[in-house]
Amino acid sequence: MNTQTPALAAPASLLLEHELAMVRGAIELVASGVSNRVTCAGLRYASQMQAEAEAAARRAGVRLFPIWTLDEAATGLVIEQAAHA
């Protein structure tokens, strides 16, 4: 998975990778059934990783949605079990 962009310096890239690893872990936790819902809050790069995280959540069969601030920047991601029809 390539999450690095040329505009990110090495420390920022490391933080993005760390945050993405936390979100992946939350996706796995919910997908495994251990938890119904996990909130990853206070993420610095939530907006940048949202598309990639949503794709990973879809592949795992769970839902992911952002936590928006008033200035329309995502600061967190919520992962929850998908509703069964």
Secondary structure, DSSP 8 states (H G I E B T S, - for coil): -----TTS-HHHHHHHHHHHHHHHHHHHHHHTTS-SEEEEES-TTHHHHHHHHHHHHHHHTEEEEEEE-TTS-EEEEEEEE----
